[in-house]
Amino acid sequence: MHAEGPHLQPSSTTGLQVTPVRVDAGRLRVRVAGEVDLATAGEFRDGLNSALDGLTGTVVEVDLDEVRFLDSSGILVLLNAHARAAGQDCPLIVTNPRPGVLRVLEITGVTALLGVG
């Protein structure tokens, strides 16, 4: 079980932030800030994997409100995290994408799978 508050520190080289925050006993929100591209996809993956470590039966919200850019490498990270979370009985959904990020998710056809809302 994750404690409330920051779990990972911002990267000093890329500025990407991945911060899990426990909302309640059944929900974990992972706040993502910055740009998710080939240069930061590894950090994004590591942050989501860290947030998922040891979780079962918890809804995981990936909050993209502060993501300014998302490319195909970021979408791959989301899809892999979604698959891992499903195996842990943790529904993973994407919330609050900005219009440009939402458009990328729509174009790639993953909005329904990721429960984008």
PyMOL commands that place a pseudoatom at each C-alpha (Angstrom):
pseudoatom trace, name=CA, resn=MET, resi=1, chain=A, elem=C, hetatm=0, pos=[0.000, 0.000, 0.000]
pseudoatom trace, name=CA, resn=HIS, resi=2, chain=A, elem=C, hetatm=0, pos=[1.396, 3.374, -0.927]
pseudoatom trace, name=CA, resn=ALA, resi=3, chain=A, elem=C, hetatm=0, pos=[1.452, 6.264, 1.465]
pseudoatom trace, name=CA, resn=GLU, resi=4, chain=A, elem=C, hetatm=0, pos=[-0.149, 9.520, 0.477]
pseudoatom trace, name=CA, resn=GLY, resi=5, chain=A, elem=C, hetatm=0, pos=[2.141, 12.038, -1.135]
pseudoatom trace, name=CA, resn=PRO, resi=6, chain=A, elem=C, hetatm=0, pos=[5.018, 11.978, -3.588]
pseudoatom trace, name=CA, resn=HIS, resi=7, chain=A, elem=C, hetatm=0, pos=[6.532, 8.622, -4.387]
pseudoatom trace, name=CA, resn=LEU, resi=8, chain=A, elem=C, hetatm=0, pos=[9.002, 9.557, -7.104]
pseudoatom trace, name=CA, resn=GLN, resi=9, chain=A, elem=C, hetatm=0, pos=[10.974, 12.725, -7.427]
pseudoatom trace, name=CA, resn=PRO, resi=10, chain=A, elem=C, hetatm=0, pos=[11.058, 14.761, -10.638]
pseudoatom trace, name=CA, resn=SER, resi=11, chain=A, elem=C, hetatm=0, pos=[13.860, 13.870, -12.986]
pseudoatom trace, name=CA, resn=SER, resi=12, chain=A, elem=C, hetatm=0, pos=[16.631, 16.431, -12.905]
pseudoatom trace, name=CA, resn=THR, resi=13, chain=A, elem=C, hetatm=0, pos=[17.427, 15.900, -16.582]
pseudoatom trace, name=CA, resn=THR, resi=14, chain=A, elem=C, hetatm=0, pos=[14.010, 15.777, -18.241]
pseudoatom trace, name=CA, resn=GLY, resi=15, chain=A, elem=C, hetatm=0, pos=[11.584, 17.444, -15.858]
pseudoatom trace, name=CA, resn=LEU, resi=16, chain=A, elem=C, hetatm=0, pos=[9.096, 14.554, -16.087]
pseudoatom trace, name=CA, resn=GLN, resi=17, chain=A, elem=C, hetatm=0, pos=[7.208, 13.959, -12.845]
pseudoatom trace, name=CA, resn=VAL, resi=18, chain=A, elem=C, hetatm=0, pos=[5.283, 10.803, -11.962]
pseudoatom trace, name=CA, resn=THR, resi=19, chain=A, elem=C, hetatm=0, pos=[3.673, 11.127, -8.540]
pseudoatom trace, name=CA, resn=PRO, resi=20, chain=A, elem=C, hetatm=0, pos=[1.347, 8.472, -7.081]
pseudoatom trace, name=CA, resn=VAL, resi=21, chain=A, elem=C, hetatm=0, pos=[-1.107, 9.734, -4.457]
pseudoatom trace, name=CA, resn=ARG, resi=22, chain=A, elem=C, hetatm=0, pos=[-3.466, 7.465, -2.521]
pseudoatom trace, name=CA, resn=VAL, resi=23, chain=A, elem=C, hetatm=0, pos=[-6.991, 8.898, -2.935]
pseudoatom trace, name=CA, resn=ASP, resi=24, chain=A, elem=C, hetatm=0, pos=[-8.692, 6.323, -0.707]
pseudoatom trace, name=CA, resn=ALA, resi=25, chain=A, elem=C, hetatm=0, pos=[-8.465, 2.608, 0.108]
pseudoatom trace, name=CA, resn=GLY, resi=26, chain=A, elem=C, hetatm=0, pos=[-9.601, 1.595, -3.382]
pseudoatom trace, name=CA, resn=ARG, resi=27, chain=A, elem=C, hetatm=0, pos=[-8.084, 4.293, -5.584]
pseudoatom trace, name=CA, resn=LEU, resi=28, chain=A, elem=C, hetatm=0, pos=[-4.585, 5.462, -6.468]
pseudoatom trace, name=CA, resn=ARG, resi=29, chain=A, elem=C, hetatm=0, pos=[-4.062, 8.547, -8.619]
pseudoatom trace, name=CA, resn=VAL, resi=30, chain=A, elem=C, hetatm=0, pos=[-0.797, 8.816, -10.553]
pseudoatom trace, name=CA, resn=ARG, resi=31, chain=A, elem=C, hetatm=0, pos=[-0.170, 12.426, -11.509]
pseudoatom trace, name=CA, resn=VAL, resi=32, chain=A, elem=C, hetatm=0, pos=[2.048, 12.890, -14.534]
pseudoatom trace, name=CA, resn=ALA, resi=33, chain=A, elem=C, hetatm=0, pos=[3.589, 16.240, -15.485]
pseudoatom trace, name=CA, resn=GLY, resi=34, chain=A, elem=C, hetatm=0, pos=[5.834, 17.219, -18.357]
pseudoatom trace, name=CA, resn=GLU, resi=35, chain=A, elem=C, hetatm=0, pos=[6.357, 15.779, -21.810]
pseudoatom trace, name=CA, resn=VAL, resi=36, chain=A, elem=C, hetatm=0, pos=[6.138, 12.051, -22.480]
pseudoatom trace, name=CA, resn=ASP, resi=37, chain=A, elem=C, hetatm=0, pos=[8.211, 11.113, -25.513]
pseudoatom trace, name=CA, resn=LEU, resi=38, chain=A, elem=C, hetatm=0, pos=[11.038, 8.771, -26.467]
pseudoatom trace, name=CA, resn=ALA, resi=39, chain=A, elem=C, hetatm=0, pos=[13.429, 10.623, -24.140]
pseudoatom trace, name=CA, resn=THR, resi=40, chain=A, elem=C, hetatm=0, pos=[11.155, 10.289, -21.075]
pseudoatom trace, name=CA, resn=ALA, resi=41, chain=A, elem=C, hetatm=0, pos=[9.232, 7.074, -21.795]
pseudoatom trace, name=CA, resn=GLY, resi=42, chain=A, elem=C, hetatm=0, pos=[11.595, 5.022, -19.626]
pseudoatom trace, name=CA, resn=GLU, resi=43, chain=A, elem=C, hetatm=0, pos=[10.995, 7.287, -16.644]
pseudoatom trace, name=CA, resn=PHE, resi=44, chain=A, elem=C, hetatm=0, pos=[7.255, 7.181, -17.321]
pseudoatom trace, name=CA, resn=ARG, resi=45, chain=A, elem=C, hetatm=0, pos=[7.361, 3.360, -17.463]
pseudoatom trace, name=CA, resn=ASP, resi=46, chain=A, elem=C, hetatm=0, pos=[9.424, 3.140, -14.270]
pseudoatom trace, name=CA, resn=GLY, resi=47, chain=A, elem=C, hetatm=0, pos=[7.088, 5.523, -12.455]
pseudoatom trace, name=CA, resn=LEU, resi=48, chain=A, elem=C, hetatm=0, pos=[3.969, 3.589, -13.430]
pseudoatom trace, name=CA, resn=ASN, resi=49, chain=A, elem=C, hetatm=0, pos=[5.614, 0.253, -12.624]
pseudoatom trace, name=CA, resn=SER, resi=50, chain=A, elem=C, hetatm=0, pos=[6.656, 1.553, -9.211]
pseudoatom trace, name=CA, resn=ALA, resi=51, chain=A, elem=C, hetatm=0, pos=[3.108, 2.753, -8.548]
pseudoatom trace, name=CA, resn=LEU, resi=52, chain=A, elem=C, hetatm=0, pos=[1.726, -0.679, -9.510]
pseudoatom trace, name=CA, resn=ASP, resi=53, chain=A, elem=C, hetatm=0, pos=[4.191, -2.660, -7.389]
pseudoatom trace, name=CA, resn=GLY, resi=54, chain=A, elem=C, hetatm=0, pos=[2.281, -4.633, -4.779]
pseudoatom trace, name=CA, resn=LEU, resi=55, chain=A, elem=C, hetatm=0, pos=[-1.160, -3.310, -5.734]
pseudoatom trace, name=CA, resn=THR, resi=56, chain=A, elem=C, hetatm=0, pos=[-4.204, -5.534, -6.059]
pseudoatom trace, name=CA, resn=GLY, resi=57, chain=A, elem=C, hetatm=0, pos=[-7.838, -4.604, -6.422]
pseudoatom trace, name=CA, resn=THR, resi=58, chain=A, elem=C, hetatm=0, pos=[-7.125, -0.877, -6.638]
pseudoatom trace, name=CA, resn=VAL, resi=59, chain=A, elem=C, hetatm=0, pos=[-8.375, 1.493, -9.329]
pseudoatom trace, name=CA, resn=VAL, resi=60, chain=A, elem=C, hetatm=0, pos=[-5.392, 3.321, -10.813]
pseudoatom trace, name=CA, resn=GLU, resi=61, chain=A, elem=C, hetatm=0, pos=[-6.085, 6.725, -12.368]
pseudoatom trace, name=CA, resn=VAL, resi=62, chain=A, elem=C, hetatm=0, pos=[-3.311, 8.085, -14.570]
pseudoatom trace, name=CA, resn=ASP, resi=63, chain=A, elem=C, hetatm=0, pos=[-3.945, 11.835, -14.439]
pseudoatom trace, name=CA, resn=LEU, resi=64, chain=A, elem=C, hetatm=0, pos=[-2.533, 13.528, -17.554]
pseudoatom trace, name=CA, resn=ASP, resi=65, chain=A, elem=C, hetatm=0, pos=[-3.733, 17.044, -16.714]
pseudoatom trace, name=CA, resn=GLU, resi=66, chain=A, elem=C, hetatm=0, pos=[-0.177, 18.385, -16.643]
pseudoatom trace, name=CA, resn=VAL, resi=67, chain=A, elem=C, hetatm=0, pos=[1.139, 16.442, -19.646]
pseudoatom trace, name=CA, resn=ARG, resi=68, chain=A, elem=C, hetatm=0, pos=[1.893, 18.889, -22.432]
pseudoatom trace, name=CA, resn=PHE, resi=69, chain=A, elem=C, hetatm=0, pos=[2.897, 16.292, -25.040]
pseudoatom trace, name=CA, resn=LEU, resi=70, chain=A, elem=C, hetatm=0, pos=[2.430, 12.528, -25.481]
pseudoatom trace, name=CA, resn=ASP, resi=71, chain=A, elem=C, hetatm=0, pos=[3.808, 10.501, -28.369]
pseudoatom trace, name=CA, resn=SER, resi=72, chain=A, elem=C, hetatm=0, pos=[3.567, 6.845, -29.399]
pseudoatom trace, name=CA, resn=SER, resi=73, chain=A, elem=C, hetatm=0, pos=[6.243, 5.767, -26.909]
pseudoatom trace, name=CA, resn=GLY, resi=74, chain=A, elem=C, hetatm=0, pos=[4.090, 7.166, -24.104]
pseudoatom trace, name=CA, resn=ILE, resi=75, chain=A, elem=C, hetatm=0, pos=[1.045, 5.369, -25.447]
pseudoatom trace, name=CA, resn=LEU, resi=76, chain=A, elem=C, hetatm=0, pos=[2.991, 2.106, -25.456]
pseudoatom trace, name=CA, resn=VAL, resi=77, chain=A, elem=C, hetatm=0, pos=[3.878, 2.692, -21.793]
pseudoatom trace, name=CA, resn=LEU, resi=78, chain=A, elem=C, hetatm=0, pos=[0.202, 3.293, -20.991]
pseudoatom trace, name=CA, resn=LEU, resi=79, chain=A, elem=C, hetatm=0, pos=[-0.861, 0.128, -22.822]
pseudoatom trace, name=CA, resn=ASN, resi=80, chain=A, elem=C, hetatm=0, pos=[1.768, -1.993, -21.061]
pseudoatom trace, name=CA, resn=ALA, resi=81, chain=A, elem=C, hetatm=0, pos=[0.801, -0.528, -17.678]
pseudoatom trace, name=CA, resn=HIS, resi=82, chain=A, elem=C, hetatm=0, pos=[-2.856, -1.212, -18.472]
pseudoatom trace, name=CA, resn=ALA, resi=83, chain=A, elem=C, hetatm=0, pos=[-2.061, -4.869, -19.206]
pseudoatom trace, name=CA, resn=ARG, resi=84, chain=A, elem=C, hetatm=0, pos=[0.029, -5.222, -16.053]
pseudoatom trace, name=CA, resn=ALA, resi=85, chain=A, elem=C, hetatm=0, pos=[-2.643, -3.552, -13.926]
pseudoatom trace, name=CA, resn=ALA, resi=86, chain=A, elem=C, hetatm=0, pos=[-5.338, -5.842, -15.346]
pseudoatom trace, name=CA, resn=GLY, resi=87, chain=A, elem=C, hetatm=0, pos=[-3.245, -8.834, -14.288]
pseudoatom trace, name=CA, resn=GLN, resi=88, chain=A, elem=C, hetatm=0, pos=[-3.230, -7.431, -10.751]
pseudoatom trace, name=CA, resn=ASP, resi=89, chain=A, elem=C, hetatm=0, pos=[-7.004, -6.843, -10.714]
pseudoatom trace, name=CA, resn=CYS, resi=90, chain=A, elem=C, hetatm=0, pos=[-6.365, -3.086, -10.854]
pseudoatom trace, name=CA, resn=PRO, resi=91, chain=A, elem=C, hetatm=0, pos=[-8.431, -1.259, -13.461]
pseudoatom trace, name=CA, resn=LEU, resi=92, chain=A, elem=C, hetatm=0, pos=[-6.227, 1.436, -15.008]
pseudoatom trace, name=CA, resn=ILE, resi=93, chain=A, elem=C, hetatm=0, pos=[-7.898, 4.490, -16.508]
pseudoatom trace, name=CA, resn=VAL, resi=94, chain=A, elem=C, hetatm=0, pos=[-6.550, 7.699, -18.006]
pseudoatom trace, name=CA, resn=THR, resi=95, chain=A, elem=C, hetatm=0, pos=[-8.069, 10.964, -16.790]
pseudoatom trace, name=CA, resn=ASN, resi=96, chain=A, elem=C, hetatm=0, pos=[-7.867, 14.670, -17.628]
pseudoatom trace, name=CA, resn=PRO, resi=97, chain=A, elem=C, hetatm=0, pos=[-5.902, 14.627, -20.883]
pseudoatom trace, name=CA, resn=ARG, resi=98, chain=A, elem=C, hetatm=0, pos=[-5.371, 18.048, -22.421]
pseudoatom trace, name=CA, resn=PRO, resi=99, chain=A, elem=C, hetatm=0, pos=[-6.942, 18.533, -25.873]
pseudoatom trace, name=CA, resn=GLY, resi=100, chain=A, elem=C, hetatm=0, pos=[-3.701, 17.806, -27.774]
pseudoatom trace, name=CA, resn=VAL, resi=101, chain=A, elem=C, hetatm=0, pos=[-2.987, 14.685, -25.733]
pseudoatom trace, name=CA, resn=LEU, resi=102, chain=A, elem=C, hetatm=0, pos=[-6.615, 13.553, -26.057]
pseudoatom trace, name=CA, resn=ARG, resi=103, chain=A, elem=C, hetatm=0, pos=[-6.361, 13.930, -29.832]
pseudoatom trace, name=CA, resn=VAL, resi=104, chain=A, elem=C, hetatm=0, pos=[-3.318, 11.616, -29.919]
pseudoatom trace, name=CA, resn=LEU, resi=105, chain=A, elem=C, hetatm=0, pos=[-5.193, 9.053, -27.818]
pseudoatom trace, name=CA, resn=GLU, resi=106, chain=A, elem=C, hetatm=0, pos=[-8.201, 9.292, -30.145]
pseudoatom trace, name=CA, resn=ILE, resi=107, chain=A, elem=C, hetatm=0, pos=[-6.132, 8.981, -33.318]
pseudoatom trace, name=CA, resn=THR, resi=108, chain=A, elem=C, hetatm=0, pos=[-4.434, 5.857, -32.010]
pseudoatom trace, name=CA, resn=GLY, resi=109, chain=A, elem=C, hetatm=0, pos=[-7.757, 4.306, -31.011]
pseudoatom trace, name=CA, resn=VAL, resi=110, chain=A, elem=C, hetatm=0, pos=[-6.951, 3.657, -27.344]
pseudoatom trace, name=CA, resn=THR, resi=111, chain=A, elem=C, hetatm=0, pos=[-9.507, 5.906, -25.624]
pseudoatom trace, name=CA, resn=ALA, resi=112, chain=A, elem=C, hetatm=0, pos=[-12.057, 3.160, -24.979]
pseudoatom trace, name=CA, resn=LEU, resi=113, chain=A, elem=C, hetatm=0, pos=[-9.471, 0.666, -23.733]
pseudoatom trace, name=CA, resn=LEU, resi=114, chain=A, elem=C, hetatm=0, pos=[-7.924, 3.223, -21.365]
pseudoatom trace, name=CA, resn=GLY, resi=115, chain=A, elem=C, hetatm=0, pos=[-11.297, 4.534, -20.186]
pseudoatom trace, name=CA, resn=VAL, resi=116, chain=A, elem=C, hetatm=0, pos=[-10.298, 8.045, -21.134]
pseudoatom trace, name=CA, resn=GLY, resi=117, chain=A, elem=C, hetatm=0, pos=[-12.673, 10.504, -19.601]
for i in range(1, 117): cmd.bond("trace and resi %d" % i, "trace and resi %d" % (i + 1))
show_as sticks, trace
zoom trace
